[in-house]
Amino acid sequence: MEGTLSAPLTNVCFVATRVRVSEMFLFLKR
């Protein structure tokens, strides 16, 4: 159960971090 839950969680965290970084980058670029 831990294996199936840990993979998607890290994926979500990774995607969320990337989105946040992209938003910050675009905001600073303006």
Biopython code that builds the backbone (N, CA, C, O; Angstrom):
import numpy as np
from Bio.PDB.StructureBuilder import StructureBuilder

atoms = [
    (1, "MET", "N", (0.839, -1.203, 0.000)),
    (1, "MET", "CA", (0.000, 0.000, 0.000)),
    (1, "MET", "C", (0.874, 1.253, 0.000)),
    (1, "MET", "O", (0.555, 2.235, -0.669)),
    (2, "GLU", "N", (1.962, 1.218, 0.741)),
    (2, "GLU", "CA", (2.826, 2.398, 0.803)),
    (2, "GLU", "C", (3.448, 2.698, -0.556)),
    (2, "GLU", "O", (3.566, 3.856, -0.955)),
    (3, "GLY", "N", (3.847, 1.631, -1.266)),
    (3, "GLY", "CA", (4.494, 1.826, -2.568)),
    (3, "GLY", "C", (3.569, 2.488, -3.576)),
    (3, "GLY", "O", (3.988, 3.358, -4.339)),
    (4, "THR", "N", (2.297, 2.068, -3.575)),
    (4, "THR", "CA", (1.364, 2.624, -4.560)),
    (4, "THR", "C", (0.980, 4.055, -4.199)),
    (4, "THR", "O", (0.598, 4.836, -5.070)),
    (5, "LEU", "N", (1.079, 4.398, -2.926)),
    (5, "LEU", "CA", (0.659, 5.738, -2.499)),
    (5, "LEU", "C", (1.808, 6.735, -2.587)),
    (5, "LEU", "O", (1.586, 7.920, -2.836)),
    (6, "SER", "N", (3.038, 6.259, -2.383)),
    (6, "SER", "CA", (4.179, 7.183, -2.357)),
    (6, "SER", "C", (4.510, 7.718, -3.753)),
    (6, "SER", "O", (4.890, 8.880, -3.897)),
    (7, "ALA", "N", (4.367, 6.874, -4.778)),
    (7, "ALA", "CA", (4.713, 7.319, -6.138)),
    (7, "ALA", "C", (3.832, 8.487, -6.598)),
    (7, "ALA", "O", (4.369, 9.518, -7.004)),
    (8, "PRO", "N", (2.502, 8.363, -6.549)),
    (8, "PRO", "CA", (1.636, 9.476, -6.977)),
    (8, "PRO", "C", (1.842, 10.719, -6.117)),
    (8, "PRO", "O", (1.754, 11.840, -6.618)),
    (9, "LEU", "N", (2.111, 10.531, -4.840)),
    (9, "LEU", "CA", (2.304, 11.689, -3.953)),
    (9, "LEU", "C", (3.520, 12.492, -4.378)),
    (9, "LEU", "O", (3.461, 13.719, -4.455)),
    (10, "THR", "N", (4.630, 11.801, -4.655)),
    (10, "THR", "CA", (5.836, 12.508, -5.087)),
    (10, "THR", "C", (5.589, 13.164, -6.434)),
    (10, "THR", "O", (6.084, 14.260, -6.697)),
    (11, "ASN", "N", (4.817, 12.492, -7.291)),
    (11, "ASN", "CA", (4.492, 13.056, -8.604)),
    (11, "ASN", "C", (3.717, 14.356, -8.440)),
    (11, "ASN", "O", (4.026, 15.358, -9.085)),
    (12, "VAL", "N", (2.711, 14.333, -7.575)),
    (12, "VAL", "CA", (1.885, 15.530, -7.344)),
    (12, "VAL", "C", (2.743, 16.657, -6.779)),
    (12, "VAL", "O", (2.641, 17.803, -7.217)),
    (13, "CYS", "N", (3.588, 16.328, -5.804)),
    (13, "CYS", "CA", (4.455, 17.360, -5.208)),
    (13, "CYS", "C", (5.379, 17.940, -6.265)),
    (13, "CYS", "O", (5.583, 19.152, -6.322)),
    (14, "PHE", "N", (5.942, 17.065, -7.110)),
    (14, "PHE", "CA", (6.868, 17.512, -8.153)),
    (14, "PHE", "C", (6.161, 18.438, -9.127)),
    (14, "PHE", "O", (6.686, 19.493, -9.481)),
    (15, "VAL", "N", (4.973, 18.042, -9.558)),
    (15, "VAL", "CA", (4.210, 18.864, -10.514)),
    (15, "VAL", "C", (3.826, 20.196, -9.875)),
    (15, "VAL", "O", (3.948, 21.249, -10.501)),
    (16, "ALA", "N", (3.364, 20.146, -8.633)),
    (16, "ALA", "CA", (2.953, 21.378, -7.951)),
    (16, "ALA", "C", (4.136, 22.333, -7.815)),
    (16, "ALA", "O", (3.992, 23.539, -8.016)),
    (17, "THR", "N", (5.309, 21.787, -7.472)),
    (17, "THR", "CA", (6.493, 22.634, -7.339)),
    (17, "THR", "C", (6.859, 23.255, -8.675)),
    (17, "THR", "O", (7.200, 24.436, -8.740)),
    (18, "ARG", "N", (6.791, 22.469, -9.737)),
    (18, "ARG", "CA", (7.136, 22.990, -11.068)),
    (18, "ARG", "C", (6.173, 24.094, -11.479)),
    (18, "ARG", "O", (6.585, 25.116, -12.028)),
    (19, "VAL", "N", (4.891, 23.882, -11.212)),
    (19, "VAL", "CA", (3.890, 24.904, -11.566)),
    (19, "VAL", "C", (4.162, 26.186, -10.788)),
    (19, "VAL", "O", (4.095, 27.282, -11.344)),
    (20, "ARG", "N", (4.467, 26.046, -9.511)),
    (20, "ARG", "CA", (4.733, 27.220, -8.677)),
    (20, "ARG", "C", (5.949, 27.972, -9.194)),
    (20, "ARG", "O", (5.935, 29.200, -9.284)),
    (21, "VAL", "N", (7.001, 27.234, -9.533)),
    (21, "VAL", "CA", (8.222, 27.867, -10.045)),
    (21, "VAL", "C", (7.933, 28.580, -11.361)),
    (21, "VAL", "O", (8.403, 29.694, -11.590)),
    (22, "SER", "N", (7.157, 27.929, -12.220)),
    (22, "SER", "CA", (6.830, 28.544, -13.518)),
    (22, "SER", "C", (6.035, 29.830, -13.304)),
    (22, "SER", "O", (6.285, 30.832, -13.973)),
    (23, "GLU", "N", (5.082, 29.805, -12.380)),
    (23, "GLU", "CA", (4.277, 30.993, -12.107)),
    (23, "GLU", "C", (5.160, 32.120, -11.573)),
    (23, "GLU", "O", (5.027, 33.269, -11.994)),
    (24, "MET", "N", (6.057, 31.789, -10.649)),
    (24, "MET", "CA", (6.950, 32.809, -10.088)),
    (24, "MET", "C", (7.836, 33.385, -11.179)),
    (24, "MET", "O", (8.059, 34.594, -11.232)),
    (25, "PHE", "N", (8.343, 32.514, -12.052)),
    (25, "PHE", "CA", (9.232, 32.957, -13.131)),
    (25, "PHE", "C", (8.498, 33.909, -14.065)),
    (25, "PHE", "O", (9.023, 34.962, -14.427)),
    (26, "LEU", "N", (7.272, 33.531, -14.458)),
    (26, "LEU", "CA", (6.492, 34.388, -15.363)),
    (26, "LEU", "C", (6.152, 35.706, -14.672)),
    (26, "LEU", "O", (6.172, 36.764, -15.301)),
    (27, "PHE", "N", (5.841, 35.641, -13.386)),
    (27, "PHE", "CA", (5.487, 36.859, -12.648)),
    (27, "PHE", "C", (6.681, 37.807, -12.573)),
    (27, "PHE", "O", (6.529, 39.019, -12.730)),
    (28, "LEU", "N", (7.867, 37.253, -12.332)),
    (28, "LEU", "CA", (9.072, 38.089, -12.242)),
    (28, "LEU", "C", (9.472, 38.603, -13.612)),
    (28, "LEU", "O", (10.024, 39.696, -13.733)),
    (29, "LYS", "N", (9.195, 37.816, -14.649)),
    (29, "LYS", "CA", (9.578, 38.219, -16.003)),
    (29, "LYS", "C", (8.773, 39.441, -16.450)),
    (29, "LYS", "O", (9.268, 40.283, -17.199)),
    (30, "ARG", "N", (7.504, 39.526, -15.972)),
    (30, "ARG", "CA", (6.711, 40.694, -16.334)),
    (30, "ARG", "C", (7.333, 41.889, -15.659)),
    (30, "ARG", "O", (6.843, 43.008, -15.810)),
]
sb = StructureBuilder()
sb.init_structure("model")
sb.init_model(0)
sb.init_chain("A")
sb.init_seg("    ")
for serial, (resi, resn, name, xyz) in enumerate(atoms, 1):
    if name == "N":
        sb.init_residue(resn, " ", resi, " ")
    sb.init_atom(name, np.array(xyz, "f"), 0.0, 1.0, " ", f" {name:<3s}", serial, name[0])
structure = sb.get_structure()
